[in-house]
Amino acid sequence: MLDETHVAGDAHFGFIRRLLASESYLLRDHLQRLDSDARHRRFGHDVSNAFIASYAAHASDFGNVTFGYFVDGDVRGVAELRPGTLMRPESAEVAFSVERPFANRGIATQLMGRIIRTARNRGLSHLTLVCMTDNAKMQAIARHYGADLKIEDGSIFADIVPNRADYRSLVADMIDEPMTYLYAALDMQTRISGSGEI
């Protein structure tokens, strides 16, 4: 098992925060900016803008958590935690996407660390990441966090076992949560000002 603090990413130009339920449009816009190859890697098949819009609208359903990597006010990478989607208890599925111009900067690795911390604090014992067999980058990130990888039905299934929550992980979430609302309010104010609305 690895702690989420073991992150060797080199992306320091943006920051990660949780997306609020009212910010599903940020997830939608990010996913719709993905090129066809990235969409296929994220969803396992080709998807339309309409599919993405519907998917994003339900991203904050009960128990789901979405983190965005923000650069200059836009979400350029996303990590999703979806508990209860797998058969075994206390488990969740995780998924990632990063826009091509921001790839290879350690963003997905940082997002994985943030997801693992949240999983620890929620008492989740297993995280499953499903990716295509040719997605070597995502497999490398999973291995970085001590994942056990296996092939099933032509896909790679990575099982990540988070450490148990401790004082440090709990305090980190306690600090991040109020900052999430602060940044969300500031982002909304900036968007309203930029659109000319009063």
C-alpha angles and dihedrals in degrees: 000000000000131000116238090237091075093091120146097181120142097206110111100148097086140034139228127236138157117264116235121229088252090058099064087121089068090058091044093051092047094049092046090054091059114105119239094266093051091047090052091051092048099047102022092240140042114288134189130229088253091055090050092049091053092044093051092049089063097040092104096050113141112304097007119122126193125192123195129203104221125207116177091339097310128104108240099167134026139197121192129198115198114181121196096029093109132064101246121074124250091026136115141186121240129201134183140195133178126184113248098245088057098044124118094032099105094258096129090049091053091046090051090054091052092049091050091052091052091048091052093052091048092052096246113159101190134035120191123204117189119198140157119273092246094052095102094163094059091045089052091052091050091050089049087063094046098261124171107227127204137165120241127168092346095308134099116243114198118195114202120189111203122210117251118271116271137180093275096051093045094049091048090057091046089056095043097050100067089041088057091061093043094052092043090054092048091048091051092049090051092049093048092048091048093052093051094243120142 
